[in-house]
């Protein structure tokens, strides 16, 4: 990957992380409800998840899933099952 393309990619990702989204709203909600100390894990988890997504995307997982319809379907099913599990646990 060329340096200019990589810098553009990182710039867009930083902008997406910086602007309020679902993770930022979750962090604000936890901060208001539970205080600064108890919401620290939420903030760290959101940052870690963003870093993992950036790393996987930069390694080409997005292109591989776009090329494989079956792989994308399997990933969607695993994600749905995980969300169901989280709902049951809550």
PDB file with one MODEL, atoms N, CA, C and O in Angstrom:
MODEL        1
ATOM      1  N   UNK A   1       0.850  -1.169   0.000  1.00  0.00           N
ATOM      2  CA  UNK A   1       0.000   0.000   0.000  1.00  0.00           C
ATOM      3  C   UNK A   1       0.900   1.238   0.000  1.00  0.00           C
ATOM      4  O   UNK A   1       1.884   1.310   0.736  1.00  0.00           O
ATOM      5  N   UNK A   2       0.548   2.183  -0.822  1.00  0.00           N
ATOM      6  CA  UNK A   2       1.324   3.414  -0.905  1.00  0.00           C
ATOM      7  C   UNK A   2       1.112   4.255   0.350  1.00  0.00           C
ATOM      8  O   UNK A   2       0.071   4.168   1.001  1.00  0.00           O
ATOM      9  N   UNK A   3       2.101   5.061   0.675  1.00  0.00           N
ATOM     10  CA  UNK A   3       2.046   5.880   1.878  1.00  0.00           C
ATOM     11  C   UNK A   3       0.880   6.872   1.827  1.00  0.00           C
ATOM     12  O   UNK A   3       0.219   7.089   2.842  1.00  0.00           O
ATOM     13  N   UNK A   4       0.622   7.467   0.685  1.00  0.00           N
ATOM     14  CA  UNK A   4      -0.465   8.454   0.591  1.00  0.00           C
ATOM     15  C   UNK A   4      -1.828   7.794   0.800  1.00  0.00           C
ATOM     16  O   UNK A   4      -2.704   8.368   1.447  1.00  0.00           O
ATOM     17  N   UNK A   5      -2.005   6.597   0.257  1.00  0.00           N
ATOM     18  CA  UNK A   5      -3.269   5.873   0.447  1.00  0.00           C
ATOM     19  C   UNK A   5      -3.435   5.498   1.914  1.00  0.00           C
ATOM     20  O   UNK A   5      -4.520   5.638   2.478  1.00  0.00           O
ATOM     21  N   UNK A   6      -2.362   5.022   2.525  1.00  0.00           N
ATOM     22  CA  UNK A   6      -2.418   4.636   3.932  1.00  0.00           C
ATOM     23  C   UNK A   6      -2.727   5.838   4.816  1.00  0.00           C
ATOM     24  O   UNK A   6      -3.530   5.725   5.742  1.00  0.00           O
ATOM     25  N   UNK A   7      -2.112   6.979   4.553  1.00  0.00           N
ATOM     26  CA  UNK A   7      -2.375   8.190   5.344  1.00  0.00           C
ATOM     27  C   UNK A   7      -3.819   8.654   5.174  1.00  0.00           C
ATOM     28  O   UNK A   7      -4.446   9.095   6.138  1.00  0.00           O
ATOM     29  N   UNK A   8      -4.346   8.559   3.966  1.00  0.00           N
ATOM     30  CA  UNK A   8      -5.752   8.913   3.746  1.00  0.00           C
ATOM     31  C   UNK A   8      -6.666   7.971   4.512  1.00  0.00           C
ATOM     32  O   UNK A   8      -7.649   8.404   5.114  1.00  0.00           O
ATOM     33  N   UNK A   9      -6.342   6.689   4.488  1.00  0.00           N
ATOM     34  CA  UNK A   9      -7.136   5.692   5.211  1.00  0.00           C
ATOM     35  C   UNK A   9      -7.130   5.975   6.709  1.00  0.00           C
ATOM     36  O   UNK A   9      -8.184   5.980   7.345  1.00  0.00           O
ATOM     37  N   UNK A  10      -5.960   6.208   7.268  1.00  0.00           N
ATOM     38  CA  UNK A  10      -5.844   6.483   8.702  1.00  0.00           C
ATOM     39  C   UNK A  10      -6.576   7.773   9.061  1.00  0.00           C
ATOM     40  O   UNK A  10      -7.205   7.851  10.116  1.00  0.00           O
ATOM     41  N   UNK A  11      -6.502   8.777   8.202  1.00  0.00           N
ATOM     42  CA  UNK A  11      -7.203  10.033   8.465  1.00  0.00           C
ATOM     43  C   UNK A  11      -8.714   9.832   8.526  1.00  0.00           C
ATOM     44  O   UNK A  11      -9.384  10.381   9.401  1.00  0.00           O
ATOM     45  N   UNK A  12      -9.236   9.057   7.610  1.00  0.00           N
ATOM     46  CA  UNK A  12     -10.685   8.793   7.604  1.00  0.00           C
ATOM     47  C   UNK A  12     -11.080   7.996   8.841  1.00  0.00           C
ATOM     48  O   UNK A  12     -12.105   8.288   9.457  1.00  0.00           O
ATOM     49  N   UNK A  13     -10.297   7.009   9.210  1.00  0.00           N
ATOM     50  CA  UNK A  13     -10.607   6.201  10.385  1.00  0.00           C
ATOM     51  C   UNK A  13     -10.570   7.057  11.643  1.00  0.00           C
ATOM     52  O   UNK A  13     -11.447   6.928  12.497  1.00  0.00           O
ATOM     53  N   UNK A  14      -9.585   7.920  11.773  1.00  0.00           N
ATOM     54  CA  UNK A  14      -9.506   8.804  12.943  1.00  0.00           C
ATOM     55  C   UNK A  14     -10.730   9.718  12.996  1.00  0.00           C
ATOM     56  O   UNK A  14     -11.292   9.940  14.069  1.00  0.00           O
ATOM     57  N   UNK A  15     -11.141  10.244  11.851  1.00  0.00           N
ATOM     58  CA  UNK A  15     -12.337  11.090  11.823  1.00  0.00           C
ATOM     59  C   UNK A  15     -13.578  10.297  12.228  1.00  0.00           C
ATOM     60  O   UNK A  15     -14.423  10.804  12.965  1.00  0.00           O
ATOM     61  N   UNK A  16     -13.695   9.051  11.749  1.00  0.00           N
ATOM     62  CA  UNK A  16     -14.852   8.228  12.105  1.00  0.00           C
ATOM     63  C   UNK A  16     -14.886   7.913  13.599  1.00  0.00           C
ATOM     64  O   UNK A  16     -15.955   7.867  14.207  1.00  0.00           O
ATOM     65  N   UNK A  17     -13.712   7.698  14.181  1.00  0.00           N
ATOM     66  CA  UNK A  17     -13.650   7.396  15.612  1.00  0.00           C
ATOM     67  C   UNK A  17     -13.918   8.645  16.440  1.00  0.00           C
ATOM     68  O   UNK A  17     -14.533   8.569  17.503  1.00  0.00           O
ATOM     69  N   UNK A  18     -13.457   9.792  15.954  1.00  0.00           N
ATOM     70  CA  UNK A  18     -13.579  11.037  16.708  1.00  0.00           C
ATOM     71  C   UNK A  18     -15.024  11.529  16.783  1.00  0.00           C
ATOM     72  O   UNK A  18     -15.475  11.971  17.840  1.00  0.00           O
ATOM     73  N   UNK A  19     -15.747  11.456  15.675  1.00  0.00           N
ATOM     74  CA  UNK A  19     -17.119  11.958  15.672  1.00  0.00           C
ATOM     75  C   UNK A  19     -18.014  11.023  16.472  1.00  0.00           C
ATOM     76  O   UNK A  19     -17.839   9.805  16.436  1.00  0.00           O
ATOM     77  N   UNK A  20     -18.971  11.594  17.191  1.00  0.00           N
ATOM     78  CA  UNK A  20     -19.821  10.751  18.041  1.00  0.00           C
ATOM     79  C   UNK A  20     -20.589   9.715  17.221  1.00  0.00           C
ATOM     80  O   UNK A  20     -21.192  10.013  16.190  1.00  0.00           O
ATOM     81  N   UNK A  21     -20.537   8.529  17.715  1.00  0.00           N
ATOM     82  CA  UNK A  21     -21.257   7.421  17.106  1.00  0.00           C
ATOM     83  C   UNK A  21     -21.796   6.552  18.227  1.00  0.00           C
ATOM     84  O   UNK A  21     -21.866   6.996  19.373  1.00  0.00           O
ATOM     85  N   UNK A  22     -22.177   5.326  17.917  1.00  0.00           N
ATOM     86  CA  UNK A  22     -22.740   4.454  18.938  1.00  0.00           C
ATOM     87  C   UNK A  22     -21.795   4.207  20.116  1.00  0.00           C
ATOM     88  O   UNK A  22     -22.232   4.170  21.266  1.00  0.00           O
ATOM     89  N   UNK A  23     -20.519   4.040  19.833  1.00  0.00           N
ATOM     90  CA  UNK A  23     -19.569   3.774  20.922  1.00  0.00           C
ATOM     91  C   UNK A  23     -19.417   5.004  21.805  1.00  0.00           C
ATOM     92  O   UNK A  23     -19.373   4.896  23.031  1.00  0.00           O
ATOM     93  N   UNK A  24     -19.337   6.174  21.179  1.00  0.00           N
ATOM     94  CA  UNK A  24     -19.218   7.405  21.962  1.00  0.00           C
ATOM     95  C   UNK A  24     -20.460   7.630  22.813  1.00  0.00           C
ATOM     96  O   UNK A  24     -20.355   8.044  23.968  1.00  0.00           O
ATOM     97  N   UNK A  25     -21.628   7.362  22.255  1.00  0.00           N
ATOM     98  CA  UNK A  25     -22.860   7.516  23.027  1.00  0.00           C
ATOM     99  C   UNK A  25     -22.917   6.522  24.184  1.00  0.00           C
ATOM    100  O   UNK A  25     -23.370   6.861  25.277  1.00  0.00           O
ATOM    101  N   UNK A  26     -22.461   5.299  23.943  1.00  0.00           N
ATOM    102  CA  UNK A  26     -22.418   4.302  25.007  1.00  0.00           C
ATOM    103  C   UNK A  26     -21.475   4.747  26.120  1.00  0.00           C
ATOM    104  O   UNK A  26     -21.803   4.631  27.301  1.00  0.00           O
ATOM    105  N   UNK A  27     -20.311   5.254  25.744  1.00  0.00           N
ATOM    106  CA  UNK A  27     -19.342   5.727  26.744  1.00  0.00           C
ATOM    107  C   UNK A  27     -19.905   6.895  27.545  1.00  0.00           C
ATOM    108  O   UNK A  27     -19.724   6.962  28.761  1.00  0.00           O
ATOM    109  N   UNK A  28     -20.588   7.812  26.867  1.00  0.00           N
ATOM    110  CA  UNK A  28     -21.187   8.947  27.589  1.00  0.00           C
ATOM    111  C   UNK A  28     -22.287   8.471  28.537  1.00  0.00           C
ATOM    112  O   UNK A  28     -22.394   8.951  29.665  1.00  0.00           O
ATOM    113  N   UNK A  29     -23.096   7.531  28.073  1.00  0.00           N
ATOM    114  CA  UNK A  29     -24.167   7.006  28.916  1.00  0.00           C
ATOM    115  C   UNK A  29     -23.598   6.328  30.164  1.00  0.00           C
ATOM    116  O   UNK A  29     -24.070   6.565  31.276  1.00  0.00           O
ATOM    117  N   UNK A  30     -22.593   5.494  29.974  1.00  0.00           N
ATOM    118  CA  UNK A  30     -21.979   4.817  31.122  1.00  0.00           C
ATOM    119  C   UNK A  30     -21.303   5.822  32.049  1.00  0.00           C
ATOM    120  O   UNK A  30     -21.338   5.670  33.270  1.00  0.00           O
ATOM    121  N   UNK A  31     -20.697   6.836  31.470  1.00  0.00           N
ATOM    122  CA  UNK A  31     -20.049   7.855  32.291  1.00  0.00           C
ATOM    123  C   UNK A  31     -21.046   8.618  33.142  1.00  0.00           C
ATOM    124  O   UNK A  31     -20.787   8.899  34.313  1.00  0.00           O
ATOM    125  N   UNK A  32     -22.186   8.952  32.554  1.00  0.00           N
ATOM    126  CA  UNK A  32     -23.209   9.692  33.306  1.00  0.00           C
ATOM    127  C   UNK A  32     -23.881   8.821  34.365  1.00  0.00           C
ATOM    128  O   UNK A  32     -24.219   9.298  35.448  1.00  0.00           O
ATOM    129  N   UNK A  33     -24.067   7.561  34.049  1.00  0.00           N
ATOM    130  CA  UNK A  33     -24.754   6.672  34.984  1.00  0.00           C
ATOM    131  C   UNK A  33     -23.845   6.126  36.083  1.00  0.00           C
ATOM    132  O   UNK A  33     -24.260   6.002  37.236  1.00  0.00           O
ATOM    133  N   UNK A  34     -22.604   5.800  35.722  1.00  0.00           N
ATOM    134  CA  UNK A  34     -21.745   5.068  36.647  1.00  0.00           C
ATOM    135  C   UNK A  34     -20.524   5.832  37.126  1.00  0.00           C
ATOM    136  O   UNK A  34     -19.816   5.353  38.013  1.00  0.00           O
ATOM    137  N   UNK A  35     -20.259   6.987  36.576  1.00  0.00           N
ATOM    138  CA  UNK A  35     -19.079   7.734  36.983  1.00  0.00           C
ATOM    139  C   UNK A  35     -17.869   7.401  36.140  1.00  0.00           C
ATOM    140  O   UNK A  35     -17.870   6.466  35.340  1.00  0.00           O
ATOM    141  N   UNK A  36     -16.842   8.196  36.348  1.00  0.00           N
ATOM    142  CA  UNK A  36     -15.644   8.105  35.524  1.00  0.00           C
ATOM    143  C   UNK A  36     -14.899   6.787  35.699  1.00  0.00           C
ATOM    144  O   UNK A  36     -14.484   6.173  34.716  1.00  0.00           O
ATOM    145  N   UNK A  37     -14.733   6.360  36.913  1.00  0.00           N
ATOM    146  CA  UNK A  37     -13.942   5.139  37.153  1.00  0.00           C
ATOM    147  C   UNK A  37     -14.605   3.892  36.607  1.00  0.00           C
ATOM    148  O   UNK A  37     -13.944   3.055  35.992  1.00  0.00           O
ATOM    149  N   UNK A  38     -15.894   3.758  36.822  1.00  0.00           N
ATOM    150  CA  UNK A  38     -16.582   2.539  36.392  1.00  0.00           C
ATOM    151  C   UNK A  38     -16.791   2.501  34.882  1.00  0.00           C
ATOM    152  O   UNK A  38     -16.974   1.421  34.319  1.00  0.00           O
ATOM    153  N   UNK A  39     -16.768   3.651  34.213  1.00  0.00           N
ATOM    154  CA  UNK A  39     -16.965   3.661  32.764  1.00  0.00           C
ATOM    155  C   UNK A  39     -15.651   3.553  31.998  1.00  0.00           C
ATOM    156  O   UNK A  39     -15.659   3.497  30.769  1.00  0.00           O
ATOM    157  N   UNK A  40     -14.543   3.523  32.694  1.00  0.00           N
ATOM    158  CA  UNK A  40     -13.232   3.431  32.037  1.00  0.00           C
ATOM    159  C   UNK A  40     -13.132   2.172  31.179  1.00  0.00           C
ATOM    160  O   UNK A  40     -12.580   2.224  30.080  1.00  0.00           O
ATOM    161  N   UNK A  41     -13.653   1.048  31.657  1.00  0.00           N
ATOM    162  CA  UNK A  41     -13.598  -0.206  30.892  1.00  0.00           C
ATOM    163  C   UNK A  41     -14.375  -0.083  29.583  1.00  0.00           C
ATOM    164  O   UNK A  41     -13.973  -0.660  28.573  1.00  0.00           O
ATOM    165  N   UNK A  42     -15.472   0.655  29.587  1.00  0.00           N
ATOM    166  CA  UNK A  42     -16.253   0.856  28.365  1.00  0.00           C
ATOM    167  C   UNK A  42     -15.446   1.636  27.338  1.00  0.00           C
ATOM    168  O   UNK A  42     -15.444   1.309  26.152  1.00  0.00           O
ATOM    169  N   UNK A  43     -14.766   2.663  27.809  1.00  0.00           N
ATOM    170  CA  UNK A  43     -13.952   3.483  26.908  1.00  0.00           C
ATOM    171  C   UNK A  43     -12.800   2.657  26.335  1.00  0.00           C
ATOM    172  O   UNK A  43     -12.542   2.701  25.132  1.00  0.00           O
ATOM    173  N   UNK A  44     -12.116   1.914  27.182  1.00  0.00           N
ATOM    174  CA  UNK A  44     -10.996   1.084  26.720  1.00  0.00           C
ATOM    175  C   UNK A  44     -11.501   0.008  25.758  1.00  0.00           C
ATOM    176  O   UNK A  44     -10.853  -0.269  24.749  1.00  0.00           O
ATOM    177  N   UNK A  45     -12.641  -0.594  26.058  1.00  0.00           N
ATOM    178  CA  UNK A  45     -13.207  -1.613  25.162  1.00  0.00           C
ATOM    179  C   UNK A  45     -13.579  -1.040  23.804  1.00  0.00           C
ATOM    180  O   UNK A  45     -13.338  -1.675  22.777  1.00  0.00           O
ATOM    181  N   UNK A  46     -14.158   0.139  23.788  1.00  0.00           N
ATOM    182  CA  UNK A  46     -14.504   0.779  22.513  1.00  0.00           C
ATOM    183  C   UNK A  46     -13.274   1.101  21.685  1.00  0.00           C
ATOM    184  O   UNK A  46     -13.267   0.907  20.469  1.00  0.00           O
ATOM    185  N   UNK A  47     -12.230   1.597  22.348  1.00  0.00           N
ATOM    186  CA  UNK A  47     -10.986   1.902  21.640  1.00  0.00           C
ATOM    187  C   UNK A  47     -10.328   0.626  21.119  1.00  0.00           C
ATOM    188  O   UNK A  47      -9.827   0.596  19.995  1.00  0.00           O
ATOM    189  N   UNK A  48     -10.329  -0.422  21.933  1.00  0.00           N
ATOM    190  CA  UNK A  48      -9.733  -1.688  21.507  1.00  0.00           C
ATOM    191  C   UNK A  48     -10.499  -2.282  20.324  1.00  0.00           C
ATOM    192  O   UNK A  48      -9.895  -2.797  19.383  1.00  0.00           O
ATOM    193  N   UNK A  49     -11.820  -2.206  20.377  1.00  0.00           N
ATOM    194  CA  UNK A  49     -12.626  -2.726  19.264  1.00  0.00           C
ATOM    195  C   UNK A  49     -12.340  -1.952  17.979  1.00  0.00           C
ATOM    196  O   UNK A  49     -12.245  -2.546  16.905  1.00  0.00           O
ATOM    197  N   UNK A  50     -12.204  -0.646  18.084  1.00  0.00           N
ATOM    198  CA  UNK A  50     -11.894   0.160  16.899  1.00  0.00           C
ATOM    199  C   UNK A  50     -10.533  -0.205  16.334  1.00  0.00           C
ATOM    200  O   UNK A  50     -10.369  -0.294  15.117  1.00  0.00           O
ATOM    201  N   UNK A  51      -9.562  -0.414  17.201  1.00  0.00           N
ATOM    202  CA  UNK A  51      -8.233  -0.793  16.727  1.00  0.00           C
ATOM    203  C   UNK A  51      -8.245  -2.160  16.053  1.00  0.00           C
ATOM    204  O   UNK A  51      -7.572  -2.362  15.042  1.00  0.00           O
ATOM    205  N   UNK A  52      -9.005  -3.098  16.609  1.00  0.00           N
ATOM    206  CA  UNK A  52      -9.099  -4.422  15.996  1.00  0.00           C
ATOM    207  C   UNK A  52      -9.752  -4.323  14.615  1.00  0.00           C
ATOM    208  O   UNK A  52      -9.288  -4.949  13.662  1.00  0.00           O
ATOM    209  N   UNK A  53     -10.823  -3.540  14.510  1.00  0.00           N
ATOM    210  CA  UNK A  53     -11.486  -3.380  13.222  1.00  0.00           C
ATOM    211  C   UNK A  53     -10.573  -2.727  12.201  1.00  0.00           C
ATOM    212  O   UNK A  53     -10.560  -3.121  11.035  1.00  0.00           O
ATOM    213  N   UNK A  54      -9.808  -1.728  12.631  1.00  0.00           N
ATOM    214  CA  UNK A  54      -8.863  -1.081  11.705  1.00  0.00           C
ATOM    215  C   UNK A  54      -7.802  -2.065  11.251  1.00  0.00           C
ATOM    216  O   UNK A  54      -7.457  -2.108  10.070  1.00  0.00           O
ATOM    217  N   UNK A  55      -7.282  -2.858  12.181  1.00  0.00           N
ATOM    218  CA  UNK A  55      -6.232  -3.811  11.827  1.00  0.00           C
ATOM    219  C   UNK A  55      -6.754  -4.868  10.854  1.00  0.00           C
ATOM    220  O   UNK A  55      -6.090  -5.184   9.866  1.00  0.00           O
ATOM    221  N   UNK A  56      -7.934  -5.413  11.129  1.00  0.00           N
ATOM    222  CA  UNK A  56      -8.498  -6.431  10.234  1.00  0.00           C
ATOM    223  C   UNK A  56      -8.810  -5.848   8.860  1.00  0.00           C
ATOM    224  O   UNK A  56      -8.587  -6.487   7.832  1.00  0.00           O
ATOM    225  N   UNK A  57      -9.322  -4.641   8.863  1.00  0.00           N
ATOM    226  CA  UNK A  57      -9.642  -4.004   7.587  1.00  0.00           C
ATOM    227  C   UNK A  57      -8.381  -3.732   6.778  1.00  0.00           C
ATOM    228  O   UNK A  57      -8.349  -3.942   5.566  1.00  0.00           O
ATOM    229  N   UNK A  58      -7.357  -3.267   7.456  1.00  0.00           N
ATOM    230  CA  UNK A  58      -6.119  -2.979   6.729  1.00  0.00           C
ATOM    231  C   UNK A  58      -5.444  -4.259   6.237  1.00  0.00           C
ATOM    232  O   UNK A  58      -4.694  -4.221   5.262  1.00  0.00           O
ATOM    233  N   UNK A  59      -5.694  -5.360   6.880  1.00  0.00           N
ATOM    234  CA  UNK A  59      -5.128  -6.634   6.432  1.00  0.00           C
ATOM    235  C   UNK A  59      -5.930  -7.270   5.298  1.00  0.00           C
ATOM    236  O   UNK A  59      -5.530  -8.301   4.756  1.00  0.00           O
ATOM    237  N   UNK A  60      -7.037  -6.673   4.947  1.00  0.00           N
ATOM    238  CA  UNK A  60      -7.777  -7.143   3.791  1.00  0.00           C
ATOM    239  C   UNK A  60      -8.956  -8.038   4.097  1.00  0.00           C
ATOM    240  O   UNK A  60      -9.500  -8.669   3.191  1.00  0.00           O
ATOM    241  N   UNK A  61      -9.370  -8.109   5.368  1.00  0.00           N
ATOM    242  CA  UNK A  61     -10.515  -8.957   5.685  1.00  0.00           C
ATOM    243  C   UNK A  61     -11.772  -8.461   4.972  1.00  0.00           C
ATOM    244  O   UNK A  61     -12.599  -9.259   4.531  1.00  0.00           O
ATOM    245  N   UNK A  62     -11.908  -7.156   4.862  1.00  0.00           N
ATOM    246  CA  UNK A  62     -13.075  -6.605   4.165  1.00  0.00           C
ATOM    247  C   UNK A  62     -13.141  -7.063   2.725  1.00  0.00           C
ATOM    248  O   UNK A  62     -14.211  -7.426   2.237  1.00  0.00           O
ATOM    249  N   UNK A  63     -12.017  -7.052   2.043  1.00  0.00           N
ATOM    250  CA  UNK A  63     -11.989  -7.491   0.639  1.00  0.00           C
ATOM    251  C   UNK A  63     -12.269  -8.981   0.532  1.00  0.00           C
ATOM    252  O   UNK A  63     -12.958  -9.425  -0.386  1.00  0.00           O
ATOM    253  N   UNK A  64     -11.730  -9.753   1.474  1.00  0.00           N
ATOM    254  CA  UNK A  64     -11.962 -11.195   1.441  1.00  0.00           C
ATOM    255  C   UNK A  64     -13.432 -11.515   1.679  1.00  0.00           C
ATOM    256  O   UNK A  64     -13.990 -12.385   1.010  1.00  0.00           O
ATOM    257  N   UNK A  65     -14.062 -10.827   2.618  1.00  0.00           N
ATOM    258  CA  UNK A  65     -15.481 -11.075   2.875  1.00  0.00           C
ATOM    259  C   UNK A  65     -16.349 -10.588   1.727  1.00  0.00           C
ATOM    260  O   UNK A  65     -17.383 -11.190   1.437  1.00  0.00           O
ATOM    261  N   UNK A  66     -15.946  -9.511   1.073  1.00  0.00           N
ATOM    262  CA  UNK A  66     -16.708  -9.027  -0.074  1.00  0.00           C
ATOM    263  C   UNK A  66     -16.631 -10.020  -1.229  1.00  0.00           C
ATOM    264  O   UNK A  66     -17.583 -10.149  -1.998  1.00  0.00           O
ATOM    265  N   UNK A  67     -15.521 -10.714  -1.354  1.00  0.00           N
ATOM    266  CA  UNK A  67     -15.356 -11.680  -2.435  1.00  0.00           C
ATOM    267  C   UNK A  67     -16.046 -13.010  -2.125  1.00  0.00           C
ATOM    268  O   UNK A  67     -16.407 -13.747  -3.042  1.00  0.00           O
ATOM    269  N   UNK A  68     -16.232 -13.322  -0.843  1.00  0.00           N
ATOM    270  CA  UNK A  68     -16.814 -14.606  -0.461  1.00  0.00           C
ATOM    271  C   UNK A  68     -18.169 -14.391   0.183  1.00  0.00           C
ATOM    272  O   UNK A  68     -18.259 -13.937   1.323  1.00  0.00           O
ATOM    273  N   UNK A  69     -19.208 -14.713  -0.540  1.00  0.00           N
ATOM    274  CA  UNK A  69     -20.565 -14.557  -0.022  1.00  0.00           C
ATOM    275  C   UNK A  69     -20.809 -15.509   1.154  1.00  0.00           C
ATOM    276  O   UNK A  69     -21.472 -15.140   2.124  1.00  0.00           O
ATOM    277  N   UNK A  70     -20.281 -16.716   1.070  1.00  0.00           N
ATOM    278  CA  UNK A  70     -20.443 -17.696   2.147  1.00  0.00           C
ATOM    279  C   UNK A  70     -19.733 -17.238   3.416  1.00  0.00           C
ATOM    280  O   UNK A  70     -20.278 -17.362   4.513  1.00  0.00           O
ATOM    281  N   UNK A  71     -18.526 -16.712   3.272  1.00  0.00           N
ATOM    282  CA  UNK A  71     -17.784 -16.212   4.439  1.00  0.00           C
ATOM    283  C   UNK A  71     -18.510 -15.075   5.124  1.00  0.00           C
ATOM    284  O   UNK A  71     -18.549 -15.001   6.352  1.00  0.00           O
ATOM    285  N   UNK A  72     -19.087 -14.187   4.326  1.00  0.00           N
ATOM    286  CA  UNK A  72     -19.834 -13.068   4.899  1.00  0.00           C
ATOM    287  C   UNK A  72     -21.085 -13.564   5.620  1.00  0.00           C
ATOM    288  O   UNK A  72     -21.425 -13.056   6.688  1.00  0.00           O
ATOM    289  N   UNK A  73     -21.761 -14.537   5.053  1.00  0.00           N
ATOM    290  CA  UNK A  73     -22.952 -15.104   5.687  1.00  0.00           C
ATOM    291  C   UNK A  73     -22.591 -15.766   7.014  1.00  0.00           C
ATOM    292  O   UNK A  73     -23.297 -15.591   8.007  1.00  0.00           O
ATOM    293  N   UNK A  74     -21.509 -16.517   7.035  1.00  0.00           N
ATOM    294  CA  UNK A  74     -21.064 -17.173   8.270  1.00  0.00           C
ATOM    295  C   UNK A  74     -20.738 -16.130   9.333  1.00  0.00           C
ATOM    296  O   UNK A  74     -21.111 -16.292  10.495  1.00  0.00           O
ATOM    297  N   UNK A  75     -20.045 -15.063   8.946  1.00  0.00           N
ATOM    298  CA  UNK A  75     -19.708 -14.006   9.896  1.00  0.00           C
ATOM    299  C   UNK A  75     -20.967 -13.323  10.436  1.00  0.00           C
ATOM    300  O   UNK A  75     -21.035 -13.012  11.625  1.00  0.00           O
ATOM    301  N   UNK A  76     -21.959 -13.089   9.581  1.00  0.00           N
ATOM    302  CA  UNK A  76     -23.217 -12.483  10.037  1.00  0.00           C
ATOM    303  C   UNK A  76     -23.935 -13.397  11.027  1.00  0.00           C
ATOM    304  O   UNK A  76     -24.469 -12.917  12.027  1.00  0.00           O
ATOM    305  N   UNK A  77     -23.957 -14.685  10.770  1.00  0.00           N
ATOM    306  CA  UNK A  77     -24.626 -15.634  11.666  1.00  0.00           C
ATOM    307  C   UNK A  77     -23.917 -15.686  13.008  1.00  0.00           C
ATOM    308  O   UNK A  77     -24.568 -15.702  14.052  1.00  0.00           O
ATOM    309  N   UNK A  78     -22.586 -15.713  12.993  1.00  0.00           N
ATOM    310  CA  UNK A  78     -21.828 -15.716  14.251  1.00  0.00           C
ATOM    311  C   UNK A  78     -22.105 -14.437  15.032  1.00  0.00           C
ATOM    312  O   UNK A  78     -22.286 -14.484  16.249  1.00  0.00           O
ATOM    313  N   UNK A  79     -22.139 -13.309  14.356  1.00  0.00           N
ATOM    314  CA  UNK A  79     -22.436 -12.038  15.016  1.00  0.00           C
ATOM    315  C   UNK A  79     -23.838 -12.025  15.613  1.00  0.00           C
ATOM    316  O   UNK A  79     -24.034 -11.541  16.728  1.00  0.00           O
ATOM    317  N   UNK A  80     -24.806 -12.551  14.882  1.00  0.00           N
ATOM    318  CA  UNK A  80     -26.183 -12.601  15.384  1.00  0.00           C
ATOM    319  C   UNK A  80     -26.290 -13.513  16.606  1.00  0.00           C
ATOM    320  O   UNK A  80     -26.962 -13.176  17.581  1.00  0.00           O
ATOM    321  N   UNK A  81     -25.630 -14.657  16.549  1.00  0.00           N
ATOM    322  CA  UNK A  81     -25.652 -15.569  17.701  1.00  0.00           C
ATOM    323  C   UNK A  81     -24.998 -14.929  18.927  1.00  0.00           C
ATOM    324  O   UNK A  81     -25.457 -15.115  20.054  1.00  0.00           O
ATOM    325  N   UNK A  82     -23.932 -14.180  18.694  1.00  0.00           N
ATOM    326  CA  UNK A  82     -23.281 -13.493  19.814  1.00  0.00           C
ATOM    327  C   UNK A  82     -24.190 -12.430  20.418  1.00  0.00           C
ATOM    328  O   UNK A  82     -24.239 -12.275  21.639  1.00  0.00           O
ATOM    329  N   UNK A  83     -24.908 -11.696  19.574  1.00  0.00           N
ATOM    330  CA  UNK A  83     -25.843 -10.688  20.081  1.00  0.00           C
ATOM    331  C   UNK A  83     -26.990 -11.334  20.854  1.00  0.00           C
ATOM    332  O   UNK A  83     -27.440 -10.794  21.865  1.00  0.00           O
ATOM    333  N   UNK A  84     -27.456 -12.469  20.390  1.00  0.00           N
ATOM    334  CA  UNK A  84     -28.504 -13.196  21.116  1.00  0.00           C
ATOM    335  C   UNK A  84     -27.967 -13.640  22.479  1.00  0.00           C
ATOM    336  O   UNK A  84     -28.656 -13.521  23.492  1.00  0.00           O
ATOM    337  N   UNK A  85     -26.745 -14.147  22.496  1.00  0.00           N
ATOM    338  CA  UNK A  85     -26.117 -14.547  23.759  1.00  0.00           C
ATOM    339  C   UNK A  85     -26.016 -13.361  24.713  1.00  0.00           C
ATOM    340  O   UNK A  85     -26.332 -13.491  25.896  1.00  0.00           O
ATOM    341  N   UNK A  86     -25.584 -12.220  24.218  1.00  0.00           N
ATOM    342  CA  UNK A  86     -25.478 -11.029  25.080  1.00  0.00           C
ATOM    343  C   UNK A  86     -26.851 -10.610  25.605  1.00  0.00           C
ATOM    344  O   UNK A  86     -26.984 -10.194  26.756  1.00  0.00           O
ATOM    345  N   UNK A  87     -27.868 -10.723  24.752  1.00  0.00           N
ATOM    346  CA  UNK A  87     -29.220 -10.377  25.196  1.00  0.00           C
ATOM    347  C   UNK A  87     -29.716 -11.286  26.281  1.00  0.00           C
ATOM    348  O   UNK A  87     -30.352 -10.834  27.232  1.00  0.00           O
ATOM    349  N   UNK A  88     -29.437 -12.556  26.156  1.00  0.00           N
ATOM    350  CA  UNK A  88     -29.853 -13.516  27.194  1.00  0.00           C
ATOM    351  C   UNK A  88     -29.116 -13.245  28.480  1.00  0.00           C
ATOM    352  O   UNK A  88     -29.712 -13.318  29.555  1.00  0.00           O
ATOM    353  N   UNK A  89     -27.823 -12.930  28.404  1.00  0.00           N
ATOM    354  CA  UNK A  89     -27.029 -12.646  29.600  1.00  0.00           C
ATOM    355  C   UNK A  89     -27.492 -11.386  30.312  1.00  0.00           C
ATOM    356  O   UNK A  89     -27.419 -11.296  31.538  1.00  0.00           O
ATOM    357  N   UNK A  90     -27.971 -10.408  29.538  1.00  0.00           N
ATOM    358  CA  UNK A  90     -28.427  -9.148  30.138  1.00  0.00           C
ATOM    359  C   UNK A  90     -29.757  -9.357  30.849  1.00  0.00           C
ATOM    360  O   UNK A  90     -30.308  -8.415  31.419  1.00  0.00           O
TER     361      UNK A  90
ENDMDL
END
